[in-house]
Amino acid sequence: MIIHKQLFFLLIIILTFQFQSNSIQFPCTPPNQNSYLFCNKSLPTSSRSNSLLSLLTLHEKTQFLCNNFTGIPRLGLPPYQWWSESLHGIATNGPGISFNGTIKAATMFPQVLNQAATFNKTLWFHIASATSVEGRSMYNVGQSGLTFWAPNINIFRDPRWGRGQETPGEDPVVVSAFAVEFVKGFQREDDAGGLMLSACCKHLIAYDLEKWGNFSRYTFNAVVNQQDMEDSYQPPFKNCVKRGNASCLMCSYNSVNGVPACAKGDLLQKARREWGFEGYVASDCDAVATIYEYQHYVNTKEDAVADALKAGVDINCGTYMLLNVESAIGQGKIEEEDIDRALKNLFPVLFRLGLFDENPLKQMFGKLGREDVCTEEHQRLSLEGARQSIVLLKNDKNFLPLIKDNVASLAIIGPGANDSSQLGGGYSGIPCNAKTYVDGVQMYIKQTSYVGGCLNVSCESDSMFVEAISVARKSDHVILVLGLDLSQETEDKDRVSLLLPGKQMDLVSLVAAACKRPLILVLTGGGPLDVSFAKGDPRIASILWIGYPGETGGKALAQVLFGDYNPGGRLPMTWYPESFTETPMNDMNMRADPSRLYPGRTHRFYTGETVYMFGHGLSYTNYSYKLLSAPKGLNLLKFTKADASVRKLYQTEVGIAHIPIDDLSCDSLRFNVKISVTNLGHLDGSHVVMLYSKALPAIKGAPKKQLVGFSRVHTTAQGSAEASFDVDPCEHLSFANEHGKRILPLGEHTLMLGDMEHSLVIGM
């Protein structure tokens, strides 16, 4: 038998890999378990790390500075790939993941922005936990690592950002809460500090531009003032560490105020000194190389490696450190102790994961395997996430829900409506059983016709319009599925317009003119869209945002359309008009500046017109609120740390209308707000309650209003439920001054919930 040469070498590689995998002896299994001190699990991880470090040569130490660790045979240390991805399910991105084994697929949960639209912390935790189970299962069968580089918790600052879909939206309170729930659910840390998997909060910091105009993420210098850094960009990362106890942070490509993020020692060390970070810092992939190759911040490759290591980077995704660190030592730019420090941050995470301890099948989570992936439970969770994330933006005359028995025929028009690859968005994996929007609707209406309308989402041609119009004329009801996909927004690709791509708007207008009844417009994608034309058009009865709902998105949409699920999602980002694209994307300022016609960003500071506001979302029923309990005032005098003379200044000095939170005993100021929510309709539904605050009188730089907290409560028809908010004035009622110090305004604060307002006076 003659074997083709390339096939022969491929076969050799496969056999070699299988042989190596089967022959790997974990260093802490018999007969070696008593040979090394680092194998003693009763010792603190720091002692075990020091023990392992003492056994390594300099060259062996450098091998750990790369994401693809090749192993140290003499110590029995196996190869390890640090880079795996799990943004909303186990993803194909990253070399640590393989679907070419006993596990062929993994549950594709809704994209992160979709999850944010549920405003359901419990759901976030459960999705992260389920993803962790599937990740650990894949590790046990040799198809993934244990260190995953998720979540993405950058603020969705600009609607054009191609990766905004990967984030929990624009509000730092929401993004912070998501970070905490994801990390806790994913890492499953036990009382002894052991981890099921390791999560990594990225990208530190002020990263939200891919490629716009002459700006690229590899060279972009994000100029961020201290005020915005403190109360917008930094809170998610601070909370990820302090409350989530993340075991990894990833520094970003961009520079921050002239210094590459991965060389910004004050930032990386602040995480350790002030936030209590005890994990490892990874660079974004090739971000160490960009310090020299793209940003030209230093003169040599060795300088780039030295700056990153000294700043606090512990491992380089890529090979730049691996290839240049020994040369940097030889040139006296760093010392071996700099590498030792990095390894002392890396090794504890590996020990907490049990990587070296024994065969994974004999560890605590060793029973997890193929049967724990794509389970019915995870599929139900994915469906629940998709249903809760759908946002009903418009519903004239209660057009929805459709009554199944009254729909004789139905047309679905849209280039992605019958394509399951459109469901996941960025950083997706191979789904277990993806169902398209057409599949979902056909479960209700057999007489369903589908046409693309456009060749693809770019919709550069109207050649398919005639067929779409013809089908629309013949059908009882029409659903248009349009919007965005990864050809329009993704990593390394920002948008330049907020309008529907190509000729999609023309398709909407022509089909609307041909329909017997007003049509239903379903919008896909993560980026905000200016659909003002549809918002005001009576021929378009209902508009829904479905984003990237994951593999069960088709079923979820159908259940909402036909009333088997009452929508309750809300927008986690502001939808701006097309005129916002005149605002430079590289301007990082959050606050408006009328002197230069700068409108500000996000619902906290934006002063311009909106298409749909942050938090907008309708339901098939109406709700009313009743305040059950909340304080009417807070007297800060007995809670200040300052001496009597300083207190007098707060009381009497003209213009002193605030107090630095550093001068307060914050834990003693916490209070609770209780709300009753009543469902006024005839359908059960889950409802997102959003509590805001506003300070009066206004202080320069104060937000228009800011989110205090949110809760998703389930209500029965004509029934009531309670929501409770724990309010920390130092966190929820404060903001940063121009010097980056958080201050609490004195005087009247207004707590707002829908149309309900409650006055809270803070004095001394």
N, C-alpha and C positions, 0 to 999 in steps of 0.2 A: 504494500500500500504506500503510495506516494503522498506525503503531507506537504502542503504549501509551506514555504519558508516562514512567512509571517505567522501563519497558524501554528507552526511548530514552536516558534519562540513564545507565542502567547500561551501555549500549553505548558511550556517549561515554567513560565512565570506563575501560572495558576497552581501548578503542582508544588512549586517552591513555596509559594505563599501558604498553601494548605499544610505543607510539612512543617514550616516554621510556626504556624498558628497552633498546630497540634503538639509541637515539641516544646513550646514555651513553658518554662517552669517559673512560676511566680516565686520571688525570692524568699517569701516568708511562709512557704509551705514545706513540709518535711521533705528531705532531711535537713533543710537549711534554716528552719525556723528558730533555732537557738544559736545560729552562727552570727547574726547581726543584732546589735542593740536596737537598730531602727525597726526591727520586727516585733519588739516588745510592745504590744498594744496597751499595756497598763501604764506606759510612760506618757507624759504630755507630748503633744505633737511637736512642740518646740524642741524637746529633747530628742525625739526621733529624727527630726530634721537635722539637728546638729550632728547626730550620729552618722546619718547618710552623707552629709556634706564632708565629714572628716575622711571618708573612704574614697573620695573622688580626686582625680588629678585635675589640673587646670583645663586640659583639653576636654575631659569628660564633663566638666562643669559647663563649658560653653555649649555642649550639645543640647542642654536644657533650655537655651535661650531662643529656640526655634519652635514653631507650632508642631513641626513633624519630628518628634524625638525618636531617634533610631535605636535606642536601647543601649545597655551596657552589659554585654554577655557575661563578663567575668563576675558581676554581682548578681546575675540573673534578672536584671531589670529589663522588662520587655519593651518593645517599641510602643510609642503612644502618640496618637494624633489629638492635639488639643482642640482643633477647630471642628465643632459640630454646631448646627443651627436648629433652633426650635421656636421661631417667632410665634407661630400660631399652629403648632403641630410640628412633628419632625420633618425637617425640610431637606431637599436635595442639595442645597447650597452647602459648601464646605466639604472637604475631603474625608472628614471623620464619619460621614454617613454613607451607607450603601444599602440599596434596596435589592441587591443581587444576592439574596440568601433565602433563608426560610421565611423571612418576613418581606413581603413584596409591596406592602403599602402601610400607611399610617393615617390615623384620623386627621383630616384637614379641617380644623376649626375655623370659625370666622376670622378674618383679618383683624389686627389689633384695633384699628379705628372703628370697625364694626363692634368689637367687644366693648370699646369705650362708650358707644352709643347706647348700650344697655344700661349704663350707670348702675351696674349691679356688682358690688364688690365680691359677694359670695360666689357668683358665677365666674368671675375672673379667677378666684382661687381654685375652683373646681376644674376649670379648663387647664390651668397651669399644672395642677396635680395629675390630671389625666395624661397630659403631655409627658410629664415626668415618668409615669408608669410605662408609657410606650417607649420612651427613651431608654430607660433602664432595661426594659425587655430586649430592646435591640442590642444594647451593650452585652447582655448575657449570651446572645447568640453570635457575637462578634461582628455586629453591623453598625456600631456607633461607638463614640467615646462617652466620657462621663462629664466633660466640661462643654457647656453649650453657651454660645455667645448671643444671648437674648436676656432681657427685652431691650427694645429701642425706646428710650424714654426722653428723647429730645422733644422740645416744644414745637408743635406744628405752627410755626410763626407766620409763614407766608403761604398763601393758598396755591402757589405755583410749585411748591416743593414736591419733587417726584417721589420722595420717601415718606411724605406725610401720612400715607396709608398705613405705614408700619408703626405709627405712634398712637398713643391714647388721646391725641387732640391738642388743643391750644391752651387749656387751663392748667396751671401748675398744681392746683389742688387735686384735680382729676388724675393728672399724669403721675403725681406722687402716690396717690392711693393705688393706682394700677401697679406701679412698680413694686410696692410693698406686697400686694396680694400675689402677684406673679412670683416674686422671689420666694415668699414663704411657701406657696403651693408647690413650686417646682423643686426647691431644694429639700423640703421635708426634713429639716434639721431636727435631730433628736436631742435629748437632754445632755448627752455627752459631746455634742458638737458634730456628730457624724452626719454626712450628707447623702441623700439619695442620688442627686445630681448637683452640679454647680451651675448657677446662673450668673450672667455677666451683664451689668447695666451699662449701656452704651448710648451715645458716643460723647464722652466728656471732652469738650463742652461747646455750646453755641454752634453746633453743627446742624445746618438746615438749608444748605445750598449745594446742588450737584453741579450743574452746568448751566449758567445763565449769562448771556452776553459774553463778555470777555472774562468772566469769572468762572473758576473751576474749584471744586472742593479740595483739590490737591494743592492749590496755591492761595486760596482765599484767606484773607485776614479779616476775621470777625472783630470789629471794633465795638466793644461792649462796655457801657459805663457801669460804675459800681452799683448804681441803683437797680438797673435791670438785671444785673448778674445776681444780686441778692434775692429779689422777689419774683423773678421769672425763670431765668435759665438754670439756676442752681438748686432750687428746692427739690425737684424730682431725684437728683443724684444724692442729695443729703438724706432724703427720706429712704431711698433705696438702701443706703448703708445703715443709718441709725435705727430705722424701724424694720427694714426688711432683712438686715444682716447679710447682704449680698457678699458672695465670696470672690467676686471679680468686678473690676471696672475696666472699661476700654476707653483709651484716649483716641481722639478723632484726628482726621487728616488736617483740618484747617488750623490756621494760627489764631490766637486770641490776643488782641492788642499787641501784635507784632512778634509774638513768640509761638512757635509751633506747639500745639496742644500736648504732643508727646514729649516735648522738651520743657514744659511749663512746670517747673518744680514746685512753685508756690501753690499751684492748683492741686497737683497730685499729692503733695505732702499735707495739704489742708485736709484732705479726705482722711488721712491717718491721724493727724494731731487733733483735729476738731470734731470730726464725725465718728471717730473710732473704727475706721476701716482696718480690717485685719486679713484681707484676702490678697489676691495678686492683681497687678495691673497689666493688661495686654494692650498692645498697640493695634489699631486697625490695620488691615492687611497692607503691608508695605508702607505704613505711615512713618516708620523710622527712616526708610529710604527717601521719602519725600522731603525730609528735613534738609537733605543735601541736594538730591536730584532735581526737585521741583521748586522748593521754596528758597534754595540757596541761602539758607540761614547760617550755614557753617561753610568752612573752606574745604573740608575733606570728609570722606566716608567715616573715617575714624572719629572725627569730631561729632558727627551725627549720632553714632553709637554711644559715644561718651556722654553727650548731652542727654540722651534719652535715659540711659542707665542712671545717671546721677539725679535726674529729675524724679525718677521713681518708676520707670517702666521695668517690668520684671520679665516679660516675654514678648518677643517680636513675632507677630504673624507675618511670616516671610523668612527670608534667609539673611537679611542685612546684618543683623547682630552676629549670627553664626559665622558669617564669612569675614567679618571685620573686627570682632572683639579682641582677638589675640593680637592683631596688629596694633589696635588701640592701646593695649597694655604695653606692648613693646615700645611704643612711642611715648609712654608715660602719661597718656591722657586719662587713663583710669587705672585702678589697681585691682588685684584679685578680690579684695574685700568688697568692691562694688558688685561683683558677680555673686559673691557669697550672700550679700544682702538680698539680691533678687531671688536667689534660690531658697532663702529662708522664708520668703513669701509664697513661693510656688509649692514647695514640698508639703507644708501643712494641709493645703487643699487636697493634694493627692492622698495623704494619709487619712483625711476626714472622709474621703470617698472610698477608702479601702482598696485603692488601685493595686498596691503591692502586697496586700495581706495574704490573699489566697485566691484560688480559682473563683471567679465571680459566682459560679453555680452553688458554691458552698457558703456564700455570704448571706447577710440578712435578707436582701432582696433577690436572692439567687433563684427563687422559684418562679420569678416572672419570666415569661417567654412569649412565644408566638401567639398563644391563646389569650394573652392579655392586651393584644393590639387589635384595633378595629372591632372592639367588643360592642355588643348592643348598648351597653351603658354609655360608652363614649359616643356612639352615634346619636343617642338620645340627647346627650349633653351638647353635641354639635348642633343639633336641630334646635334645641332650646336657645342656644346662643344666637343662632341665625334669626329665629323668630323675634327675640327680644331686641335685636339690633335694627330691625327695619323701622325706618322713620317715615311716617305719613306727613308729608309736607303740605298737601292741599287736598281738600275733599269737599268740593262744592255740592251743596244740597244733599249731603250724605250719600253721594253716589256709590261709594263703597260702604259695606261689602256687597259684592254681587250675590244674587240669589241663584243658586245653581239651577233650579228648575225653570228659571226665567231666561236662561242663556241657551238659545238653540244652537248657535255657532259662535266661534271665537277665532280671531286672528291674532297671532303673535308676530310682530315685525321687529327685526333688529339683528345686526350681524353677529352678536354674541349670545343671542337668546337660546340657541341650540348647541352651544359649545361649552362643554364642561371645563375646559381649560381656562375659561374666563372667571371662574368662581373664586379662585384663591388669592390672586394678587401676588405681591412679592414675597419671596422666601416661603414658598409652598413646597409641599412634598408630593408624593404619589398618593392620591386619595383612595380610600377603601371602596367606595361605591358612589361616585359622584353622579348627581342627577341635575340636568339642566332645567332652566325655567320652563321650557316646552314640556319636558318630562313631568314637571310638577303640575302644570295646568291640565295636562291630558289625564291626570288622575281624577279630575273633576268633570272635564268636558271632553268627551271623545271626539266630537266634531270640532277639532282644532286644526287650523291651517297655519303653517309657518312659512314665512319668506324672510330673507335676509334684509331686504331694503337697500343695503349697502354691501359692497364686496367685503369690507372689513370695517373696523371701528374708525379708522381714519376717514372713511367715507369721502373719498376724493372724486368720486364719479356718481352721476345720477342715473346710470344705465339700468339700474334695477328698480327705479322708482315706479315705473309703469305697472310692473307686476304687484308691487306693494299696494298701490292705489286700487288696483283691480280687486285684490283679495279683501282690502278694507271695505270696499263698497258692498261686497257680498256677505259680509259677516255681521252678526248681531252685535258683537262687542269687539273692540280692538285694544290690544295692549302693545305699546311701543316700548321696547327695551333698548335704551340708548345710553350714551355717556362715555366713560373712559375705560381703557384697559392698559396693559403694560406697554403697549406701543406708544402711549401718550404720557405716561408717568411711571417712573421706576428709578432704581438706583442708577446714578450717572445721567439722569434725564429729567430736567425740569420742564414745566410747561411755559409757554409764552402768552397764552390766552386762557381766559376763564370761560369762554363760550364753548358750546358743543363742537366737537371736532368736525372739520370739513363741511360737508353739506347736510349734516344731521338736522340742523334747524330747518332747512328747506323740506326735508323729509317729514318732519313733524307737521309743518304747516299744510303741506299737500295732503297728507293722510287725514289730518283733522278736517279738512274741507270735504273729503270724500266719505267720511264715516256717517252712518245713520244716527249714531248717538255720540255724545262726547267721549273722548278716548281716555285711556289710562296711560300715563307716562311713568316708566320705571327707569330710574337713573342708577347706573353702575359706576364703580370707580371710587377712589378715595379723595380726590381733589374736589374742592368746592366748584360749583358751576353757576354761571350767570344764566339762569333760565327765567329771567324776568318776563320774556315774551310769553312763556307758557303759564307763568303764575297768573297773569292777567287775562288769559284767553279763555272765554267761557266754553270753547269747544274742547278744552282739556279739563276734564272734570276732576281728576285726581293725579297727584304726583307723589311718588314714593322714592326714597333713596334706599338702595339695597347694598351699595358699596361692593365689597368682596365677601360674600356671606359664607364661604366655605362649601364643603361638598354637599351639604344638605340644603343649600340655598334655594334650589328649585322647589322643593317641598315646602319650605318655609314661606316663600312668596305666595304660593298657591293657597296655603292655609290662611294667610292674611287677606288675600283678595276675596276669598269666599267666606270669610267670617268665622272660620274655625279657630282663629287666633286674633285677639284684639290688639292692634299695634300699640306700643308704648315707648318706642325708642325716641331718643332726642339727639339732635346734632351736637357732636363734641367739638365742632369748629364753626366759626363764622363763615357764611357764604357771602362773598363780596361781589359787587358789580364789576363788569369788565374794565371800568375806568380805574380800578385799583391797580391794574397792570402798569399804570404810569408811575406808580411808586417804585423806586429802585429796590430790587430784591436784596441788594447788598447792604441796605441800611438796616442795622440791627436794633435801632431804637424802638422800644415798645410804646413809649409815651408820645402823644401827639405834640406837634410843634407848629402852631398856626403861623409863626413868622416865616416859615419856609414852606407853608402849605403841605406839611406832612401830617397825614391823618391818624397816625398811630396804628397799633396792631392789636388784634384779639379783642374779645368782648370787653375786656377790662379797660382798654384805653382808646379803642378805635372810635373816631368821631364822625365818620362818613356814613353814607347810606348803605344799607344791607339788602341782599336778596332774601336771605333767611338768617335769623339771629342764632347765635350759640344757644343751645338748649331748646330750640324750637322742635316741636313734635306734637302731632295731633293723635286723637284716639277715636274709636267708634262710640265713645261715651264721654260725658263731661264729669268734672270733679270739683268739689268745693273744699275749702280748708277752714279749720277752726284752731285757733291757738289755745292750747290747753295750759301751758305754763312757760313762763320766761321772766327773768328779772327785769325790773324797770330801771334799775340803776346799779352802778358799781362805784364804791368809794375806794380809791387806790391808796389813800394815806397810810393805812396799816399794812399795805403790801409792798411798799417801796423799800429798797435797800439803801437809798440815799439818806444822808443826814438831814437834820431839821432845816439847815440853811438852804439846802438845795430844794427841799420840798416847798419852802416858802417862795422860791423863784417860780416853781411850777404854778403856784397859786396866784402870784401877783404881777409877775413880769409881763409887760405888754407884748403880745404876739406869741407868748409861750402857750401853744395850744396842743402840745403833745408831750409824751414822755418816752424816752428810750426804753425798750423792753429789757435791756440789760439791767435797768434800775428797778425791775419788778420781780417779785416772787411769783412767777407765772403759774406754778402748780396750784397755788391757793386761789387763783382768779377764775378757774374753770367753772362753767355753769352749764345747765342743760336746758334745751328747748324741746318741748313736746308739741306735736301737731296731730290733729285728727283729720284724716282724709276721707271724704264721703263720695262714693260712686253714685252719681245722679241718674245713670242710665239703666238700660235693661240687659247689659252684657257685663259679664265678669271681665276684669282687666287688671294688668299690673301697671302701676303708675309711678313715674319718677318724680319725687319731691325734691326741689332744689331751693335751698335756703341761701339768700344773698345778704350782704351787708353794705351799707353806704355811710360814710362819715360826713358829718356836718359840724361846723362849716368846712368847706373844702380847703385842704392844704395843698400847696404846690406839689404836683407829682402824685397826688392821691388817685387811685382808680375811680372810674365812674361808679362802679360797684364791683364787688368781688364775691366769689363763691365761698360760702362758709362750709357747706356740706351738702350731701345728696344721699338719697335713699330710695330704693325701689320697693314699693309695697304692693301686695296683691289685695285687690278688693273684689267682693262679690257685688252683683247688681243690687243697687239700693243699699249696699252695706258700707261700713266704715272700717278703717284700720288706722293704727297709730304709727307715727314716725318720730324718732327721737334723735336729737343732735347734741353731741358733746362739743361744746364750744370752748376753745382756748383763745382768749382775747389776744394773747401775745402772738399767736400764730394766725388766727382767722380774722382778726379785726385790725391788724397792723399792716404796714407796708414799709418799703425802704425809702430813706431820704436820699438826698443827692450824694451823700458820702457812703452809701451802702449799709447804713445802720437802720435796723428796723425800729420804727416808732409807732406808738399807739396814740391816735388822736384823742384828745379830751373833748368833752361836750357830747352832743347828741349823735348817736349812731342809730341808723334805721335798719331793722331786720326785715327782709322782704321775702314773701313767698307768694308768687303769683300777684294778685291784686291786694293781698293782705300785707299790712305794714305794722310794725311794732317799734316803739321808741325805747331806746336804751341809753340812758345818760351816764357817761363815765366822767367822774370828777375826783377832786381831792379835798 
